[in-house]
């Protein structure tokens, strides 16, 4: 247990004085002062590592004695936990990686306690695809606090929903070009009917006039009637073309939507 504790302290503090068997006088005094500051700030693991250094036999006797006393006090204050994990059936798991506040502290759970500073911590348990996370708040001098979790499968990210496809009976917006052409076609057909009706009426009146029998009617009157018939025919042709083009665009929208869906990979056969 002491070896496990020392290894964890080394990972947390990374103090070069720990690795040295014989610290210098300056390191002894610095560790003594630094340990007291760390202890007062609640960094008990860092304080413990520093008191171990200044409690070395290489340090002056007065410093060594005082650091040994502080080391005992800190050991009593450091909280410890015992982590465990179970599967869905309630069986114990040992092949579990444990991380504390994002740092891996154990690759297996062996049931032995390990030390942490007082305060809040996030413990993460990982065993393959199974994962659990728990938040704990440790109190000073709290010993062997059990932290048990049940590992479940990691939650898979939810894929974004697919855009709703229109039902066969749902309405779809008409192409704007189809609307414009249809409107122009209606106007042209209406104009053709109006002009043609007027030209037909004038022709009937002209044929009933006395000048028709003697072929003495004014050339301008005859030309006016013929011109309006031509305008009516042209308007009729334009109207038919516009209405036909609008119909083609309207019927062709399904084919365009199908090609677009195929390019998006949404079309199913």
LOGU-321438 format. One record per residue (C-alpha): residue in one letter; chain; z, y, x negated. Coordinates in nm, 4 decimals, m for minus. Layout:
<rokols>
(rokol A A (Z Y X));
...
</rokols>
This chain:
<rokols>
(rokol X A (0.0000 0.0000 0.0000));
(rokol X A (0.0822 0.2389 m0.2833));
(rokol X A (m0.2566 0.1694 m0.4434));
(rokol X A (m0.4369 0.2355 m0.1133));
(rokol X A (m0.2407 0.5562 m0.0708));
(rokol X A (m0.3168 0.6732 m0.4236));
(rokol X A (m0.6894 0.6068 m0.3804));
(rokol X A (m0.7006 0.8066 m0.0595));
(rokol X A (m0.5099 1.0939 m0.2162));
(rokol X A (m0.7592 1.0946 m0.5007));
(rokol X A (m1.0499 1.1241 m0.2572));
(rokol X A (m0.8853 1.4106 m0.0736));
(rokol X A (m0.7631 1.6182 m0.3653));
(rokol X A (m1.0043 1.5337 m0.6499));
(rokol X A (m0.7506 1.6860 m0.8883));
(rokol X A (m0.8394 1.6183 m1.2524));
(rokol X A (m0.4718 1.6090 m1.3515));
(rokol X A (m0.4233 1.2841 m1.1557));
(rokol X A (m0.6619 1.0978 m1.3779));
(rokol X A (m0.4833 1.2096 m1.6950));
(rokol X A (m0.1916 0.9996 m1.8148));
(rokol X A (m0.0441 1.2865 m2.0170));
(rokol X A (m0.0722 1.6295 m1.8504));
(rokol X A (m0.0187 1.9370 m2.0611));
(rokol X A (0.2720 2.1781 m2.0188));
(rokol X A (0.0404 2.4243 m1.8468));
(rokol X A (m0.0769 2.1564 m1.6035));
(rokol X A (0.2811 2.0547 m1.5338));
(rokol X A (0.3830 2.4098 m1.4436));
(rokol X A (0.0627 2.4708 m1.2468));
(rokol X A (0.1047 2.1500 m1.0452));
(rokol X A (0.4666 2.2400 m0.9730));
(rokol X A (0.3725 2.5791 m0.8311));
(rokol X A (0.0565 2.4558 m0.6578));
(rokol X A (0.2407 2.1669 m0.4961));
(rokol X A (0.4913 2.4015 m0.3374));
(rokol X A (0.2136 2.6228 m0.1993));
(rokol X A (0.0247 2.3231 m0.0568));
(rokol X A (0.3433 2.1838 0.0955));
(rokol X A (0.4284 2.5142 0.2657));
(rokol X A (0.0728 2.5362 0.4053));
(rokol X A (0.0954 2.1871 0.5554));
(rokol X A (m0.1403 2.0233 0.3049));
(rokol X A (0.1038 1.7449 0.2314));
(rokol X A (m0.1405 1.5049 0.0665));
(rokol X A (m0.2546 1.7677 m0.1803));
(rokol X A (0.1081 1.8631 m0.2433));
(rokol X A (0.1996 1.5001 m0.3073));
(rokol X A (m0.0794 1.4616 m0.5645));
(rokol X A (0.0404 1.7732 m0.7474));
(rokol X A (0.4063 1.6625 m0.7441));
(rokol X A (0.2965 1.3270 m0.8887));
(rokol X A (0.1377 1.5175 m1.1762));
(rokol X A (0.4320 1.7440 m1.2518));
(rokol X A (0.6718 1.4481 m1.2121));
(rokol X A (0.5059 1.2736 m1.5069));
(rokol X A (0.7136 1.1748 m1.8097));
(rokol X A (0.5023 1.4124 m2.0202));
(rokol X A (0.6355 1.7172 m1.8308));
(rokol X A (0.9535 1.9025 m1.9248));
(rokol X A (1.2652 1.7324 m1.7907));
(rokol X A (1.3651 2.0177 m1.5590));
(rokol X A (1.0169 2.0257 m1.4076));
(rokol X A (0.9966 1.6487 m1.3827));
(rokol X A (1.3294 1.6195 m1.2012));
(rokol X A (1.2471 1.8927 m0.9530));
(rokol X A (0.8977 1.7553 m0.8820));
(rokol X A (1.0409 1.4065 m0.8272));
(rokol X A (1.2733 1.5486 m0.5630));
(rokol X A (0.9921 1.7396 m0.3941));
(rokol X A (0.7771 1.4268 m0.4053));
(rokol X A (1.0408 1.2320 m0.2158));
(rokol X A (1.0683 1.5088 0.0432));
(rokol X A (0.6902 1.5204 0.0922));
(rokol X A (0.6657 1.1418 0.1227));
(rokol X A (0.9152 1.1588 0.4067));
(rokol X A (0.7119 1.4323 0.5788));
(rokol X A (0.3644 1.2775 0.5469));
(rokol X A (0.2605 1.1126 0.8767));
(rokol X A (0.0904 0.7730 0.8712));
(rokol X A (m0.1250 0.5889 1.1229));
(rokol X A (m0.2278 0.2280 1.1784));
(rokol X A (m0.5835 0.2059 1.3126));
(rokol X A (m0.7170 m0.0915 1.5080));
(rokol X A (m1.0241 m0.1730 1.7147));
(rokol X A (m1.1023 m0.4300 1.9819));
(rokol X A (m1.4199 m0.5598 2.1398));
(rokol X A (m1.4980 m0.5626 2.5108));
(rokol X A (m1.3115 m0.8924 2.5528));
(rokol X A (m0.9986 m0.7546 2.3872));
(rokol X A (m1.0403 m0.9362 2.0563));
(rokol X A (m0.9451 m0.7668 1.7282));
(rokol X A (m1.2227 m0.6347 1.5046));
(rokol X A (m1.1887 m0.5819 1.1308));
(rokol X A (m1.5475 m0.5187 1.0176));
(rokol X A (m1.5238 m0.1553 1.1259));
(rokol X A (m1.5922 0.1603 0.9279));
(rokol X A (m1.3322 0.4329 0.9838));
(rokol X A (m1.3991 0.8028 0.9278));
(rokol X A (m1.1451 1.0829 0.9512));
(rokol X A (m1.2803 1.4325 1.0135));
(rokol X A (m1.6242 1.3193 0.8964));
(rokol X A (m1.5028 1.1492 0.5753));
(rokol X A (m1.5191 0.7708 0.5428));
(rokol X A (m1.1698 0.6469 0.4514));
(rokol X A (m1.2079 0.2710 0.5061));
(rokol X A (m1.4941 0.0237 0.5386));
(rokol X A (m1.2703 m0.2394 0.7011));
(rokol X A (m0.9577 m0.2322 0.9131));
(rokol X A (m0.6791 m0.4308 0.7443));
(rokol X A (m0.3823 m0.3297 0.9598));
(rokol X A (m0.2144 m0.1300 0.6811));
(rokol X A (m0.0992 0.2286 0.7404));
(rokol X A (m0.2584 0.5221 0.5635));
(rokol X A (m0.1502 0.8820 0.5278));
(rokol X A (m0.2922 1.1989 0.6790));
(rokol X A (m0.1854 1.5599 0.6865));
(rokol X A (m0.0034 1.6810 0.9979));
(rokol X A (m0.2212 1.8369 1.2656));
(rokol X A (m0.5344 1.7472 1.4627));
(rokol X A (m0.7828 1.4880 1.3359));
(rokol X A (m1.0974 1.3193 1.4691));
(rokol X A (m1.1076 0.9437 1.4007));
(rokol X A (m1.4470 0.7719 1.4299));
(rokol X A (m1.4823 0.3917 1.4469));
(rokol X A (m1.8230 0.2343 1.3800));
(rokol X A (m1.9284 m0.1306 1.3888));
(rokol X A (m2.3068 m0.1593 1.3966));
(rokol X A (m2.4281 m0.0170 1.7251));
(rokol X A (m2.0749 0.0069 1.8631));
(rokol X A (m1.8883 0.3326 1.8314));
(rokol X A (m1.5713 0.5021 1.9466));
(rokol X A (m1.4120 0.8349 1.8672));
(rokol X A (m1.0601 0.9581 1.9310));
(rokol X A (m0.8718 1.2817 1.8624));
(rokol X A (m0.5114 1.2695 1.7508));
(rokol X A (m0.2544 1.5362 1.6658));
(rokol X A (m0.0093 1.4061 1.4056));
(rokol X A (0.3406 1.5415 1.3693));
(rokol X A (0.5280 1.5816 1.0445));
(rokol X A (0.7267 1.2690 0.9482));
(rokol X A (0.5497 1.0612 1.2195));
(rokol X A (0.5207 0.7132 1.0704));
(rokol X A (0.2930 0.4178 1.1540));
(rokol X A (0.1500 0.5736 1.4671));
(rokol X A (m0.0827 0.3146 1.6291));
(rokol X A (m0.4354 0.4345 1.7051));
(rokol X A (m0.6252 0.1631 1.8950));
(rokol X A (m0.9750 0.1892 2.0416));
(rokol X A (m1.2161 m0.0351 2.2274));
(rokol X A (m1.5659 m0.0243 2.0814));
(rokol X A (m1.8608 0.0101 2.3129));
(rokol X A (m2.2325 0.0505 2.2613));
(rokol X A (m2.3553 0.3911 2.1527));
(rokol X A (m2.4979 0.5867 2.4409));
(rokol X A (m2.8756 0.6126 2.4202));
(rokol X A (m3.0346 0.9539 2.4682));
(rokol X A (m3.1784 1.0026 2.8143));
(rokol X A (m3.5573 1.0526 2.8007));
(rokol X A (m3.6860 1.3689 2.9666));
(rokol X A (m3.8079 1.3117 3.3233));
(rokol X A (m4.1827 1.2725 3.3746));
(rokol X A (m4.3533 1.5451 3.5777));
(rokol X A (m4.3892 1.4348 3.9407));
(rokol X A (m4.7371 1.3133 4.0264));
(rokol X A (m4.8800 1.4407 4.3524));
(rokol X A (m4.8839 1.1905 4.6365));
(rokol X A (m5.2214 1.0967 4.7872));
(rokol X A (m5.1544 1.3104 5.0916));
(rokol X A (m5.0105 1.6115 4.9173));
(rokol X A (m5.2058 1.9376 4.9137));
(rokol X A (m5.3452 2.0760 4.5898));
(rokol X A (m5.4581 2.4351 4.5266));
(rokol X A (m5.8271 2.5063 4.5750));
(rokol X A (m6.0313 2.6207 4.2730));
(rokol X A (m6.0671 3.0003 4.2878));
(rokol X A (m6.4413 2.9813 4.2147));
(rokol X A (m6.4868 2.7547 4.5170));
(rokol X A (m6.3108 3.0098 4.7374));
(rokol X A (m6.5252 3.2975 4.6065));
(rokol X A (m6.8505 3.1066 4.6528));
(rokol X A (m6.7526 2.9924 4.9997));
(rokol X A (m6.6734 3.3514 5.1004));
(rokol X A (m7.0026 3.4786 4.9590));
(rokol X A (m7.1874 3.2007 5.1399));
(rokol X A (m7.0293 3.2906 5.4745));
(rokol X A (m7.1172 3.6590 5.4281));
(rokol X A (m7.4775 3.5724 5.3322));
(rokol X A (m7.5223 3.3389 5.6296));
(rokol X A (m7.3743 3.5949 5.8667));
(rokol X A (m7.6033 3.8666 5.7278));
(rokol X A (m7.9039 3.6362 5.7624));
(rokol X A (m7.8209 3.5681 6.1252));
(rokol X A (m7.7662 3.9361 6.2085));
(rokol X A (m8.0775 4.0607 6.0309));
(rokol X A (m8.2898 3.7741 6.1657));
(rokol X A (m8.1705 3.8337 6.5205));
(rokol X A (m8.2500 4.2034 6.4950));
(rokol X A (m8.5925 4.1358 6.3446));
(rokol X A (m8.6656 3.8844 6.6204));
(rokol X A (m8.5709 4.1351 6.8896));
(rokol X A (m8.7915 4.4059 6.7363));
(rokol X A (m9.0790 4.1576 6.7057));
(rokol X A (m9.0509 4.0662 7.0759));
(rokol X A (m9.0465 4.4323 7.1699));
(rokol X A (m9.3426 4.5059 6.9474));
(rokol X A (m9.5440 4.2176 7.0959));
(rokol X A (m9.4706 4.3452 7.4490));
(rokol X A (m9.5782 4.6994 7.3637));
(rokol X A (m9.9247 4.8198 7.4871));
(rokol X A (m10.0382 4.8779 7.1291));
(rokol X A (m10.0197 4.5064 7.0579));
(rokol X A (m10.3026 4.4297 7.2958));
(rokol X A (m10.5269 4.6857 7.1350));
(rokol X A (m10.3968 4.6173 6.7823));
(rokol X A (m10.3083 4.9806 6.7473));
(rokol X A (m9.9353 4.9397 6.6626));
(rokol X A (m9.8027 5.1379 6.3705));
(rokol X A (m9.8266 4.9595 6.0343));
(rokol X A (m9.4794 5.0802 5.9412));
(rokol X A (m9.3295 4.9105 6.2479));
(rokol X A (m9.4980 4.5817 6.1612));
(rokol X A (m9.3931 4.6059 5.7948));
(rokol X A (m9.0297 4.6812 5.8929));
(rokol X A (m9.0127 4.3675 6.1067));
(rokol X A (m9.1676 4.1515 5.8332));
(rokol X A (m8.9297 4.2944 5.5696));
(rokol X A (m8.6237 4.2143 5.7781));
(rokol X A (m8.7472 3.8581 5.8292));
(rokol X A (m8.7820 3.8232 5.4528));
(rokol X A (m8.4307 3.9654 5.3992));
(rokol X A (m8.2954 3.7225 5.6581));
(rokol X A (m8.4618 3.4272 5.4839));
(rokol X A (m8.3316 3.5341 5.1428));
(rokol X A (m7.9784 3.5780 5.2795));
(rokol X A (m8.0019 3.2351 5.4433));
(rokol X A (m8.1056 3.0758 5.1131));
(rokol X A (m7.8270 3.2538 4.9228));
(rokol X A (m7.5713 3.1458 5.1822));
(rokol X A (m7.6808 2.7835 5.1647));
(rokol X A (m7.6647 2.7840 4.7836));
(rokol X A (m7.3186 2.9450 4.7758));
(rokol X A (m7.1711 2.7118 5.0362));
(rokol X A (m7.3218 2.4119 4.8595));
(rokol X A (m7.1823 2.5195 4.5207));
(rokol X A (m6.8382 2.5750 4.6753));
(rokol X A (m6.8507 2.2256 4.8193));
(rokol X A (m6.9455 2.0764 4.4832));
(rokol X A (m6.6530 2.2522 4.3111));
(rokol X A (m6.4147 2.1467 4.5857));
(rokol X A (m6.5153 1.7817 4.5697));
(rokol X A (m6.5251 1.7837 4.1899));
(rokol X A (m6.1611 1.8901 4.1492));
(rokol X A (m6.0397 1.5289 4.1854));
(rokol X A (m6.2629 1.4196 3.8982));
(rokol X A (m6.1358 1.7068 3.6799));
(rokol X A (m5.7736 1.6211 3.7549));
(rokol X A (m5.8383 1.2563 3.6757));
(rokol X A (m5.9901 1.3440 3.3374));
(rokol X A (m5.6981 1.5748 3.2595));
(rokol X A (m5.4476 1.3051 3.3556));
(rokol X A (m5.6341 1.0552 3.1406));
(rokol X A (m5.6178 1.2882 2.8406));
(rokol X A (m5.2411 1.3269 2.8937));
(rokol X A (m5.1949 0.9528 2.9200));
(rokol X A (m5.0697 0.9809 3.2806));
(rokol X A (m5.3564 0.7958 3.4475));
(rokol X A (m5.2776 0.4369 3.5397));
(rokol X A (m5.5303 0.1691 3.6322));
</rokols>
